[in-house]
Amino acid sequence: MELACDALQLVADRRIDSVGFLVNDRDYIPLFKALQRLGANTYISGLDIRQPVQKSLVDLADLYHTFESDLDLFFGYTPATQSSEE
């Protein structure tokens, strides 16, 4: 709840004009809509394409990005690739 209040206040005060999220919960839809009504851009990120972000969030966001190619850089983790034998 505090995240929503802070984001809305920062946008309303014109201290920021973009908000990025690393979430996968439809409970954020009202916040996305409110931020956009105030003129902010909303960005959503996912860590891995094998764990997709809910379509309703992706459709609402101004930009969607996954960190698939950056997981090793950020976390020292490389997603396993599917073998052709599977």
Backbone as XML, in Angstrom:
<?xml version="1.0"?>
<chain id="A" units="angstrom">
  <residue number="1" name="MET">
    <atom name="N" x="0.808" y="-1.181" z="0.000"/>
    <atom name="CA" x="0.000" y="0.000" z="0.000"/>
    <atom name="C" x="0.862" y="1.260" z="0.000"/>
  </residue>
  <residue number="2" name="GLU">
    <atom name="N" x="1.935" y="1.229" z="0.766"/>
    <atom name="CA" x="2.816" y="2.390" z="0.832"/>
    <atom name="C" x="3.466" y="2.659" z="-0.525"/>
  </residue>
  <residue number="3" name="LEU">
    <atom name="N" x="3.811" y="1.592" z="-1.254"/>
    <atom name="CA" x="4.372" y="1.740" z="-2.598"/>
    <atom name="C" x="3.408" y="2.505" z="-3.495"/>
  </residue>
  <residue number="4" name="ALA">
    <atom name="N" x="2.140" y="2.143" z="-3.460"/>
    <atom name="CA" x="1.134" y="2.807" z="-4.290"/>
    <atom name="C" x="1.011" y="4.279" z="-3.911"/>
  </residue>
  <residue number="5" name="CYS">
    <atom name="N" x="0.933" y="4.559" z="-2.628"/>
    <atom name="CA" x="0.807" y="5.942" z="-2.167"/>
    <atom name="C" x="2.020" y="6.775" z="-2.576"/>
  </residue>
  <residue number="6" name="ASP">
    <atom name="N" x="3.207" y="6.220" z="-2.379"/>
    <atom name="CA" x="4.428" y="6.949" z="-2.742"/>
    <atom name="C" x="4.495" y="7.214" z="-4.243"/>
  </residue>
  <residue number="7" name="ALA">
    <atom name="N" x="4.199" y="6.198" z="-5.046"/>
    <atom name="CA" x="4.250" y="6.358" z="-6.502"/>
    <atom name="C" x="3.253" y="7.411" z="-6.966"/>
  </residue>
  <residue number="8" name="LEU">
    <atom name="N" x="2.035" y="7.345" z="-6.460"/>
    <atom name="CA" x="1.020" y="8.320" z="-6.846"/>
    <atom name="C" x="1.413" y="9.734" z="-6.429"/>
  </residue>
  <residue number="9" name="GLN">
    <atom name="N" x="1.952" y="9.880" z="-5.229"/>
    <atom name="CA" x="2.361" y="11.201" z="-4.746"/>
    <atom name="C" x="3.500" y="11.771" z="-5.580"/>
  </residue>
  <residue number="10" name="LEU">
    <atom name="N" x="4.488" y="10.945" z="-5.895"/>
    <atom name="CA" x="5.628" y="11.407" z="-6.688"/>
    <atom name="C" x="5.196" y="11.852" z="-8.087"/>
  </residue>
  <residue number="11" name="VAL">
    <atom name="N" x="4.288" y="11.109" z="-8.685"/>
    <atom name="CA" x="3.791" y="11.472" z="-10.015"/>
    <atom name="C" x="2.918" y="12.721" z="-9.935"/>
  </residue>
  <residue number="12" name="ALA">
    <atom name="N" x="2.032" y="12.769" z="-8.950"/>
    <atom name="CA" x="1.146" y="13.928" z="-8.799"/>
    <atom name="C" x="1.943" y="15.215" z="-8.557"/>
  </residue>
  <residue number="13" name="ASP">
    <atom name="N" x="3.044" y="15.105" z="-7.815"/>
    <atom name="CA" x="3.904" y="16.263" z="-7.543"/>
    <atom name="C" x="4.847" y="16.571" z="-8.706"/>
  </residue>
  <residue number="14" name="ARG">
    <atom name="N" x="4.762" y="15.763" z="-9.769"/>
    <atom name="CA" x="5.605" y="15.899" z="-10.961"/>
    <atom name="C" x="7.098" y="15.764" z="-10.645"/>
  </residue>
  <residue number="15" name="ARG">
    <atom name="N" x="7.397" y="14.972" z="-9.619"/>
    <atom name="CA" x="8.798" y="14.709" z="-9.268"/>
    <atom name="C" x="9.354" y="13.570" z="-10.103"/>
  </residue>
  <residue number="16" name="ILE">
    <atom name="N" x="8.469" y="12.705" z="-10.615"/>
    <atom name="CA" x="8.857" y="11.647" z="-11.545"/>
    <atom name="C" x="7.788" y="11.562" z="-12.627"/>
  </residue>
  <residue number="17" name="ASP">
    <atom name="N" x="8.177" y="11.000" z="-13.790"/>
    <atom name="CA" x="7.194" y="10.837" z="-14.852"/>
    <atom name="C" x="7.130" y="9.403" z="-15.373"/>
  </residue>
  <residue number="18" name="SER">
    <atom name="N" x="7.913" y="8.523" z="-14.775"/>
    <atom name="CA" x="7.922" y="7.117" z="-15.158"/>
    <atom name="C" x="8.096" y="6.260" z="-13.913"/>
  </residue>
  <residue number="19" name="VAL">
    <atom name="N" x="7.428" y="5.107" z="-13.918"/>
    <atom name="CA" x="7.526" y="4.189" z="-12.784"/>
    <atom name="C" x="7.741" y="2.781" z="-13.330"/>
  </residue>
  <residue number="20" name="GLY">
    <atom name="N" x="8.762" y="2.101" z="-12.826"/>
    <atom name="CA" x="9.047" y="0.735" z="-13.246"/>
    <atom name="C" x="8.669" y="-0.258" z="-12.164"/>
  </residue>
  <residue number="21" name="PHE">
    <atom name="N" x="8.174" y="-1.408" z="-12.594"/>
    <atom name="CA" x="7.721" y="-2.444" z="-11.671"/>
    <atom name="C" x="8.325" y="-3.792" z="-12.046"/>
  </residue>
  <residue number="22" name="LEU">
    <atom name="N" x="8.627" y="-4.565" z="-11.056"/>
    <atom name="CA" x="9.021" y="-5.963" z="-11.211"/>
    <atom name="C" x="7.999" y="-6.754" z="-10.389"/>
  </residue>
  <residue number="23" name="VAL">
    <atom name="N" x="6.811" y="-6.893" z="-10.960"/>
    <atom name="CA" x="5.681" y="-7.527" z="-10.272"/>
    <atom name="C" x="4.959" y="-8.454" z="-11.240"/>
  </residue>
  <residue number="24" name="ASN">
    <atom name="N" x="4.141" y="-9.326" z="-10.681"/>
    <atom name="CA" x="3.318" y="-10.210" z="-11.507"/>
    <atom name="C" x="1.994" y="-10.451" z="-10.793"/>
  </residue>
  <residue number="25" name="ASP">
    <atom name="N" x="1.362" y="-9.380" z="-10.384"/>
    <atom name="CA" x="0.145" y="-9.475" z="-9.594"/>
    <atom name="C" x="-0.879" y="-8.492" z="-10.149"/>
  </residue>
  <residue number="26" name="ARG">
    <atom name="N" x="-2.044" y="-8.989" z="-10.497"/>
    <atom name="CA" x="-3.079" y="-8.142" z="-11.080"/>
    <atom name="C" x="-3.580" y="-7.080" z="-10.099"/>
  </residue>
  <residue number="27" name="ASP">
    <atom name="N" x="-3.254" y="-7.210" z="-8.837"/>
    <atom name="CA" x="-3.641" y="-6.185" z="-7.864"/>
    <atom name="C" x="-3.026" y="-4.825" z="-8.200"/>
  </residue>
  <residue number="28" name="TYR">
    <atom name="N" x="-1.990" y="-4.802" z="-9.033"/>
    <atom name="CA" x="-1.340" y="-3.558" z="-9.415"/>
    <atom name="C" x="-2.062" y="-2.842" z="-10.556"/>
  </residue>
  <residue number="29" name="ILE">
    <atom name="N" x="-3.042" y="-3.459" z="-11.181"/>
    <atom name="CA" x="-3.743" y="-2.844" z="-12.313"/>
    <atom name="C" x="-4.337" y="-1.483" z="-11.950"/>
  </residue>
  <residue number="30" name="PRO">
    <atom name="N" x="-5.047" y="-1.344" z="-10.830"/>
    <atom name="CA" x="-5.571" y="-0.003" z="-10.501"/>
    <atom name="C" x="-4.465" y="1.048" z="-10.329"/>
  </residue>
  <residue number="31" name="LEU">
    <atom name="N" x="-3.325" y="0.645" z="-9.786"/>
    <atom name="CA" x="-2.212" y="1.578" z="-9.632"/>
    <atom name="C" x="-1.673" y="1.989" z="-10.996"/>
  </residue>
  <residue number="32" name="PHE">
    <atom name="N" x="-1.481" y="1.029" z="-11.904"/>
    <atom name="CA" x="-1.018" y="1.350" z="-13.259"/>
    <atom name="C" x="-1.963" y="2.360" z="-13.908"/>
  </residue>
  <residue number="33" name="LYS">
    <atom name="N" x="-3.262" y="2.094" z="-13.824"/>
    <atom name="CA" x="-4.249" y="2.978" z="-14.449"/>
    <atom name="C" x="-4.221" y="4.372" z="-13.827"/>
  </residue>
  <residue number="34" name="ALA">
    <atom name="N" x="-4.116" y="4.453" z="-12.514"/>
    <atom name="CA" x="-4.075" y="5.746" z="-11.833"/>
    <atom name="C" x="-2.820" y="6.524" z="-12.214"/>
  </residue>
  <residue number="35" name="LEU">
    <atom name="N" x="-1.686" y="5.859" z="-12.263"/>
    <atom name="CA" x="-0.449" y="6.525" z="-12.653"/>
    <atom name="C" x="-0.536" y="7.046" z="-14.077"/>
  </residue>
  <residue number="36" name="GLN">
    <atom name="N" x="-1.107" y="6.251" z="-14.961"/>
    <atom name="CA" x="-1.232" y="6.679" z="-16.348"/>
    <atom name="C" x="-2.223" y="7.838" z="-16.489"/>
  </residue>
  <residue number="37" name="ARG">
    <atom name="N" x="-3.289" y="7.832" z="-15.712"/>
    <atom name="CA" x="-4.224" y="8.969" z="-15.735"/>
    <atom name="C" x="-3.534" y="10.262" z="-15.309"/>
  </residue>
  <residue number="38" name="LEU">
    <atom name="N" x="-2.553" y="10.132" z="-14.430"/>
    <atom name="CA" x="-1.786" y="11.292" z="-13.984"/>
    <atom name="C" x="-0.686" y="11.683" z="-14.970"/>
  </residue>
  <residue number="39" name="GLY">
    <atom name="N" x="-0.541" y="10.900" z="-16.030"/>
    <atom name="CA" x="0.431" y="11.219" z="-17.070"/>
    <atom name="C" x="1.743" y="10.476" z="-17.003"/>
  </residue>
  <residue number="40" name="ALA">
    <atom name="N" x="1.879" y="9.531" z="-16.090"/>
    <atom name="CA" x="3.133" y="8.783" z="-15.958"/>
    <atom name="C" x="3.186" y="7.620" z="-16.939"/>
  </residue>
  <residue number="41" name="ASN">
    <atom name="N" x="4.395" y="7.262" z="-17.315"/>
    <atom name="CA" x="4.634" y="6.040" z="-18.071"/>
    <atom name="C" x="4.859" y="4.911" z="-17.077"/>
  </residue>
  <residue number="42" name="THR">
    <atom name="N" x="4.339" y="3.736" z="-17.387"/>
    <atom name="CA" x="4.543" y="2.574" z="-16.522"/>
    <atom name="C" x="5.299" y="1.517" z="-17.301"/>
  </residue>
  <residue number="43" name="TYR">
    <atom name="N" x="6.314" y="0.977" z="-16.652"/>
    <atom name="CA" x="7.152" y="-0.053" z="-17.253"/>
    <atom name="C" x="7.089" y="-1.284" z="-16.368"/>
  </residue>
  <residue number="44" name="ILE">
    <atom name="N" x="7.040" y="-2.440" z="-17.001"/>
    <atom name="CA" x="7.022" y="-3.679" z="-16.236"/>
    <atom name="C" x="8.124" y="-4.584" z="-16.752"/>
  </residue>
  <residue number="45" name="SER">
    <atom name="N" x="8.775" y="-5.266" z="-15.833"/>
    <atom name="CA" x="9.869" y="-6.160" z="-16.186"/>
    <atom name="C" x="9.618" y="-7.535" z="-15.616"/>
  </residue>
  <residue number="46" name="GLY">
    <atom name="N" x="10.118" y="-8.519" z="-16.308"/>
    <atom name="CA" x="10.103" y="-9.890" z="-15.839"/>
    <atom name="C" x="11.528" y="-10.406" z="-15.825"/>
  </residue>
  <residue number="47" name="LEU">
    <atom name="N" x="11.793" y="-11.382" z="-14.987"/>
    <atom name="CA" x="13.148" y="-11.913" z="-14.923"/>
    <atom name="C" x="13.436" y="-12.904" z="-16.043"/>
  </residue>
  <residue number="48" name="ASP">
    <atom name="N" x="12.456" y="-13.705" z="-16.386"/>
    <atom name="CA" x="12.716" y="-14.851" z="-17.249"/>
    <atom name="C" x="11.471" y="-15.114" z="-18.095"/>
  </residue>
  <residue number="49" name="ILE">
    <atom name="N" x="11.634" y="-15.304" z="-19.380"/>
    <atom name="CA" x="10.469" y="-15.529" z="-20.245"/>
    <atom name="C" x="9.745" y="-16.831" z="-19.924"/>
  </residue>
  <residue number="50" name="ARG">
    <atom name="N" x="10.399" y="-17.738" z="-19.197"/>
    <atom name="CA" x="9.727" y="-18.983" z="-18.805"/>
    <atom name="C" x="8.738" y="-18.756" z="-17.670"/>
  </residue>
  <residue number="51" name="GLN">
    <atom name="N" x="8.796" y="-17.605" z="-17.028"/>
    <atom name="CA" x="7.844" y="-17.213" z="-15.987"/>
    <atom name="C" x="7.208" y="-15.907" z="-16.427"/>
  </residue>
  <residue number="52" name="PRO">
    <atom name="N" x="6.296" y="-15.975" z="-17.388"/>
    <atom name="CA" x="5.762" y="-14.754" z="-17.985"/>
    <atom name="C" x="4.937" y="-13.919" z="-17.012"/>
  </residue>
  <residue number="53" name="VAL">
    <atom name="N" x="5.006" y="-12.622" z="-17.224"/>
    <atom name="CA" x="4.182" y="-11.682" z="-16.474"/>
    <atom name="C" x="2.767" y="-11.766" z="-17.041"/>
  </residue>
  <residue number="54" name="GLN">
    <atom name="N" x="1.788" y="-11.617" z="-16.195"/>
    <atom name="CA" x="0.395" y="-11.728" z="-16.620"/>
    <atom name="C" x="0.099" y="-10.757" z="-17.762"/>
  </residue>
  <residue number="55" name="LYS">
    <atom name="N" x="-0.599" y="-11.265" z="-18.750"/>
    <atom name="CA" x="-0.904" y="-10.501" z="-19.952"/>
    <atom name="C" x="-1.632" y="-9.189" z="-19.641"/>
  </residue>
  <residue number="56" name="SER">
    <atom name="N" x="-2.513" y="-9.195" z="-18.664"/>
    <atom name="CA" x="-3.259" y="-7.980" z="-18.333"/>
    <atom name="C" x="-2.324" y="-6.860" z="-17.870"/>
  </residue>
  <residue number="57" name="LEU">
    <atom name="N" x="-1.228" y="-7.205" z="-17.206"/>
    <atom name="CA" x="-0.247" y="-6.198" z="-16.795"/>
    <atom name="C" x="0.586" y="-5.737" z="-17.984"/>
  </residue>
  <residue number="58" name="VAL">
    <atom name="N" x="1.019" y="-6.694" z="-18.787"/>
    <atom name="CA" x="1.839" y="-6.368" z="-19.960"/>
    <atom name="C" x="1.064" y="-5.462" z="-20.912"/>
  </residue>
  <residue number="59" name="ASP">
    <atom name="N" x="-0.204" y="-5.785" z="-21.143"/>
    <atom name="CA" x="-1.032" y="-4.982" z="-22.047"/>
    <atom name="C" x="-1.219" y="-3.561" z="-21.538"/>
  </residue>
  <residue number="60" name="LEU">
    <atom name="N" x="-1.239" y="-3.387" z="-20.257"/>
    <atom name="CA" x="-1.479" y="-2.079" z="-19.659"/>
    <atom name="C" x="-0.208" y="-1.225" z="-19.598"/>
  </residue>
  <residue number="61" name="ALA">
    <atom name="N" x="0.930" y="-1.859" z="-19.450"/>
    <atom name="CA" x="2.195" y="-1.129" z="-19.310"/>
    <atom name="C" x="2.587" y="-0.449" z="-20.618"/>
  </residue>
  <residue number="62" name="ASP">
    <atom name="N" x="3.313" y="0.638" z="-20.496"/>
    <atom name="CA" x="3.836" y="1.318" z="-21.679"/>
    <atom name="C" x="4.987" y="0.545" z="-22.312"/>
  </residue>
  <residue number="63" name="LEU">
    <atom name="N" x="5.707" y="-0.201" z="-21.493"/>
    <atom name="CA" x="6.832" y="-0.981" z="-21.997"/>
    <atom name="C" x="6.985" y="-2.229" z="-21.143"/>
  </residue>
  <residue number="64" name="TYR">
    <atom name="N" x="7.273" y="-3.354" z="-21.787"/>
    <atom name="CA" x="7.540" y="-4.615" z="-21.088"/>
    <atom name="C" x="8.912" y="-5.102" z="-21.507"/>
  </residue>
  <residue number="65" name="HIS">
    <atom name="N" x="9.700" y="-5.528" z="-20.541"/>
    <atom name="CA" x="11.062" y="-5.999" z="-20.805"/>
    <atom name="C" x="11.366" y="-7.165" z="-19.878"/>
  </residue>
  <residue number="66" name="THR">
    <atom name="N" x="12.104" y="-8.144" z="-20.392"/>
    <atom name="CA" x="12.590" y="-9.206" z="-19.510"/>
    <atom name="C" x="14.100" y="-9.052" z="-19.355"/>
  </residue>
  <residue number="67" name="PHE">
    <atom name="N" x="14.579" y="-9.519" z="-18.243"/>
    <atom name="CA" x="16.007" y="-9.470" z="-17.955"/>
    <atom name="C" x="16.687" y="-10.795" z="-18.284"/>
  </residue>
  <residue number="68" name="GLU">
    <atom name="N" x="16.062" y="-11.573" z="-19.149"/>
    <atom name="CA" x="16.576" y="-12.889" z="-19.528"/>
    <atom name="C" x="18.074" y="-12.846" z="-19.843"/>
  </residue>
  <residue number="69" name="SER">
    <atom name="N" x="18.476" y="-11.924" z="-20.688"/>
    <atom name="CA" x="19.880" y="-11.876" z="-21.106"/>
    <atom name="C" x="20.791" y="-11.276" z="-20.036"/>
  </residue>
  <residue number="70" name="ASP">
    <atom name="N" x="20.230" y="-10.674" z="-19.005"/>
    <atom name="CA" x="21.024" y="-10.014" z="-17.973"/>
    <atom name="C" x="21.086" y="-10.788" z="-16.656"/>
  </residue>
  <residue number="71" name="LEU">
    <atom name="N" x="20.418" y="-11.939" z="-16.576"/>
    <atom name="CA" x="20.373" y="-12.675" z="-15.308"/>
    <atom name="C" x="21.754" y="-13.052" z="-14.799"/>
  </residue>
  <residue number="72" name="ASP">
    <atom name="N" x="22.637" y="-13.476" z="-15.698"/>
    <atom name="CA" x="23.982" y="-13.851" z="-15.273"/>
    <atom name="C" x="24.738" y="-12.624" z="-14.768"/>
  </residue>
  <residue number="73" name="LEU">
    <atom name="N" x="24.611" y="-11.513" z="-15.473"/>
    <atom name="CA" x="25.282" y="-10.278" z="-15.074"/>
    <atom name="C" x="24.814" y="-9.805" z="-13.698"/>
  </residue>
  <residue number="74" name="PHE">
    <atom name="N" x="23.504" y="-9.795" z="-13.475"/>
    <atom name="CA" x="22.945" y="-9.297" z="-12.223"/>
    <atom name="C" x="23.029" y="-10.290" z="-11.077"/>
  </residue>
  <residue number="75" name="PHE">
    <atom name="N" x="22.734" y="-11.569" z="-11.367"/>
    <atom name="CA" x="22.554" y="-12.553" z="-10.303"/>
    <atom name="C" x="23.496" y="-13.755" z="-10.380"/>
  </residue>
  <residue number="76" name="GLY">
    <atom name="N" x="24.367" y="-13.805" z="-11.377"/>
    <atom name="CA" x="25.244" y="-14.958" z="-11.532"/>
    <atom name="C" x="24.472" y="-16.217" z="-11.877"/>
  </residue>
  <residue number="77" name="TYR">
    <atom name="N" x="23.397" y="-16.058" z="-12.656"/>
    <atom name="CA" x="22.500" y="-17.172" z="-12.983"/>
    <atom name="C" x="22.268" y="-17.201" z="-14.479"/>
  </residue>
  <residue number="78" name="THR">
    <atom name="N" x="22.434" y="-18.358" z="-15.073"/>
    <atom name="CA" x="22.138" y="-18.540" z="-16.486"/>
    <atom name="C" x="21.003" y="-19.539" z="-16.601"/>
  </residue>
  <residue number="79" name="PRO">
    <atom name="N" x="19.863" y="-19.130" z="-17.178"/>
    <atom name="CA" x="18.747" y="-20.063" z="-17.327"/>
    <atom name="C" x="19.142" y="-21.264" z="-18.169"/>
  </residue>
  <residue number="80" name="ALA">
    <atom name="N" x="18.682" y="-22.429" z="-17.752"/>
    <atom name="CA" x="18.958" y="-23.648" z="-18.518"/>
    <atom name="C" x="18.207" y="-23.581" z="-19.836"/>
  </residue>
  <residue number="81" name="THR">
    <atom name="N" x="18.863" y="-23.992" z="-20.890"/>
    <atom name="CA" x="18.194" y="-24.038" z="-22.191"/>
    <atom name="C" x="17.595" y="-25.428" z="-22.364"/>
  </residue>
  <residue number="82" name="GLN">
    <atom name="N" x="16.517" y="-25.478" z="-23.099"/>
    <atom name="CA" x="15.885" y="-26.768" z="-23.357"/>
    <atom name="C" x="16.707" y="-27.521" z="-24.377"/>
  </residue>
  <residue number="83" name="SER">
    <atom name="N" x="16.946" y="-28.785" z="-24.121"/>
    <atom name="CA" x="17.691" y="-29.583" z="-25.076"/>
    <atom name="C" x="16.757" y="-30.042" z="-26.182"/>
  </residue>
  <residue number="84" name="SER">
    <atom name="N" x="17.309" y="-30.363" z="-27.325"/>
    <atom name="CA" x="16.506" y="-30.790" z="-28.452"/>
    <atom name="C" x="15.939" y="-32.193" z="-28.235"/>
  </residue>
  <residue number="85" name="GLU">
    <atom name="N" x="16.416" y="-32.920" z="-27.202"/>
    <atom name="CA" x="15.958" y="-34.270" z="-26.923"/>
    <atom name="C" x="14.641" y="-34.269" z="-26.149"/>
  </residue>
  <residue number="86" name="GLU">
    <atom name="N" x="14.255" y="-33.144" z="-25.551"/>
    <atom name="CA" x="13.038" y="-33.086" z="-24.717"/>
    <atom name="C" x="11.807" y="-33.078" z="-25.543"/>
  </residue>
</chain>
